[in-house]
Amino acid sequence: MSPPQPRPPVTVRTATLADVDALVDMLVAVAGEGRWIGAEAPVDVERRRRRMADEVESDDVIVLVAEAGGEPVGQLGLRLAGYGVADLGMAVAAAWRGRGVGTALLAEAVERARKAGAHKLALQVWPHNQAAIALYERFGFQREGYLRRHYRRRSGELWDAVVMGLPLD
Ligand SMILES: CC(C)(COP(=O)(O)OP(=O)(O)OC[C@H]1O[C@@H](n2cnc3c(N)ncnc32)[C@H](O)[C@@H]1OP(=O)(O)O)[C@@H](O)C(=O)NCCC(=O)NCCS
């Protein structure tokens, strides 16, 4: 067996319009896994690109991209509500999970949300997504609620969701 290849360091920056296609490609791949995020295959790619471009240009959304060796390996979106809560969604490319990319994105997101004046981060996560829940709990997120049979999947199944929050004040 060959030794594992060294990986380039990960950096986190604000996404630009030039990132939109790559970030949507990443979302399509994660949606295709079928288990982790709200989006499901088949994703309407054009619509997603338009939405992502709007988000990148919006004053109410912060889109972060994690990069390694010039390639995007993770993304995080923060939607800032007028009442001070920043709603968070994130994904790391499958080949890059478990290597600190999610941690780097989330650390930057907490800083950005604070700077934007948010008093709280909020998110929803599938109860079976133990990697995500563990990451959020490491940052101090707490389980605040549980939505039963809340989201209809394309299979017709109704999935529960855990509501989590991290006060910043
Ligand atoms: C959830 C996700 C963003 C985590 O990103 P990541 O880059 O793998 O996370 P990190 O490598 O920074 O791991 C940080 C911590 O998360 C937890 N974690 C990560 N992967 C884990 C796993 N497979 N099982 C249990 N805990 C895990 C651990 O607490 C870990 O800390 P440790 O390394 O000290 O043990 C990533 O797995 C992912 O993109 N999954 C698919 C999309 C998704 O689930 N998005 C979130 C939807 S709510």
The ligand as an SDF file (V2000), in Angstrom:
LIG
                    3D

 48 50  0  0  0  0  0  0  0  0999 V2000
  -20.3390   17.6220    8.7210 C   0  0  0  0  0  0  0  0  0  0  0  0
  -19.1120   18.0690    7.9670 C   0  0  0  0  0  0  0  0  0  0  0  0
  -19.3140   19.5020    7.4510 C   0  0  0  0  0  0  0  0  0  0  0  0
  -17.9060   18.0720    8.9220 C   0  0  0  0  0  0  0  0  0  0  0  0
  -16.7810   18.6000    8.2380 O   0  0  0  0  0  0  0  0  0  0  0  0
  -15.3510   17.9400    8.3960 P   0  0  0  0  0  0  0  0  0  0  0  0
  -14.3830   18.7180    7.5870 O   0  0  0  0  0  0  0  0  0  0  0  0
  -15.4370   16.4910    8.1150 O   0  0  0  0  0  0  0  0  0  0  0  0
  -15.1020   18.1780    9.9550 O   0  0  0  0  0  0  0  0  0  0  0  0
  -13.7150   18.2240   10.7280 P   0  0  0  0  0  0  0  0  0  0  0  0
  -12.7030   17.3670   10.0470 O   0  0  0  0  0  0  0  0  0  0  0  0
  -13.3360   19.6580   10.9470 O   0  0  0  0  0  0  0  0  0  0  0  0
  -14.1290   17.5520   12.0970 O   0  0  0  0  0  0  0  0  0  0  0  0
  -14.4210   18.2960   13.2160 C   0  0  0  0  0  0  0  0  0  0  0  0
  -15.1330   17.4730   14.2610 C   0  0  0  0  0  0  0  0  0  0  0  0
  -16.3650   16.9960   13.7510 O   0  0  0  0  0  0  0  0  0  0  0  0
  -16.6330   15.7180   14.2990 C   0  0  0  0  0  0  0  0  0  0  0  0
  -16.6090   14.7270   13.2150 N   0  0  0  0  0  0  0  0  0  0  0  0
  -16.1820   14.8840   11.9510 C   0  0  0  0  0  0  0  0  0  0  0  0
  -16.3820   13.7570   11.2420 N   0  0  0  0  0  0  0  0  0  0  0  0
  -16.9350   12.8660   12.1010 C   0  0  0  0  0  0  0  0  0  0  0  0
  -17.4210   11.5430   11.9730 C   0  0  0  0  0  0  0  0  0  0  0  0
  -17.3310   10.8890   10.7970 N   0  0  0  0  0  0  0  0  0  0  0  0
  -17.9840   10.9510   13.0610 N   0  0  0  0  0  0  0  0  0  0  0  0
  -18.0650   11.6070   14.2490 C   0  0  0  0  0  0  0  0  0  0  0  0
  -17.6290   12.8800   14.4150 N   0  0  0  0  0  0  0  0  0  0  0  0
  -17.0810   13.4940   13.3610 C   0  0  0  0  0  0  0  0  0  0  0  0
  -15.5730   15.4550   15.3160 C   0  0  0  0  0  0  0  0  0  0  0  0
  -15.9880   16.0290   16.5350 O   0  0  0  0  0  0  0  0  0  0  0  0
  -14.4320   16.2480   14.7340 C   0  0  0  0  0  0  0  0  0  0  0  0
  -13.5080   16.5780   15.7020 O   0  0  0  0  0  0  0  0  0  0  0  0
  -12.1650   15.6620   15.9050 P   0  0  0  0  0  0  0  0  0  0  0  0
  -11.5120   15.6330   14.5620 O   0  0  0  0  0  0  0  0  0  0  0  0
  -11.4150   16.3900   16.9440 O   0  0  0  0  0  0  0  0  0  0  0  0
  -12.6980   14.3270   16.3110 O   0  0  0  0  0  0  0  0  0  0  0  0
  -18.7770   17.1010    6.7960 C   0  0  0  0  0  0  0  0  0  0  0  0
  -18.7560   15.7930    7.3050 O   0  0  0  0  0  0  0  0  0  0  0  0
  -19.7530   17.1780    5.6510 C   0  0  0  0  0  0  0  0  0  0  0  0
  -19.6620   18.0440    4.7930 O   0  0  0  0  0  0  0  0  0  0  0  0
  -20.7230   16.2490    5.5890 N   0  0  0  0  0  0  0  0  0  0  0  0
  -21.6920   16.2240    4.4960 C   0  0  0  0  0  0  0  0  0  0  0  0
  -22.5710   17.4810    4.4400 C   0  0  0  0  0  0  0  0  0  0  0  0
  -23.1830   17.7860    5.7820 C   0  0  0  0  0  0  0  0  0  0  0  0
  -23.4950   16.9070    6.5520 O   0  0  0  0  0  0  0  0  0  0  0  0
  -23.3680   19.0890    6.0440 N   0  0  0  0  0  0  0  0  0  0  0  0
  -23.9980   19.5430    7.2750 C   0  0  0  0  0  0  0  0  0  0  0  0
  -25.4740   19.5110    7.1340 C   0  0  0  0  0  0  0  0  0  0  0  0
  -26.3120   20.0390    8.6240 S   0  0  0  0  0  0  0  0  0  0  0  0
  1  2  1  0
  2  3  1  0
  2  4  1  0
  2 36  1  0
  4  5  1  0
  5  6  1  0
  6  7  2  0
  6  8  1  0
  6  9  1  0
  9 10  1  0
 10 11  2  0
 10 12  1  0
 10 13  1  0
 13 14  1  0
 14 15  1  0
 15 16  1  0
 15 30  1  0
 16 17  1  0
 17 18  1  0
 17 28  1  0
 18 19  1  0
 18 27  1  0
 19 20  2  0
 20 21  1  0
 21 22  1  0
 21 27  2  0
 22 23  1  0
 22 24  2  0
 24 25  1  0
 25 26  2  0
 26 27  1  0
 28 29  1  0
 28 30  1  0
 30 31  1  0
 31 32  1  0
 32 33  2  0
 32 34  1  0
 32 35  1  0
 36 37  1  0
 36 38  1  0
 38 39  2  0
 38 40  1  0
 40 41  1  0
 41 42  1  0
 42 43  1  0
 43 44  2  0
 43 45  1  0
 45 46  1  0
 46 47  1  0
 47 48  1  0
M  END
$$$$
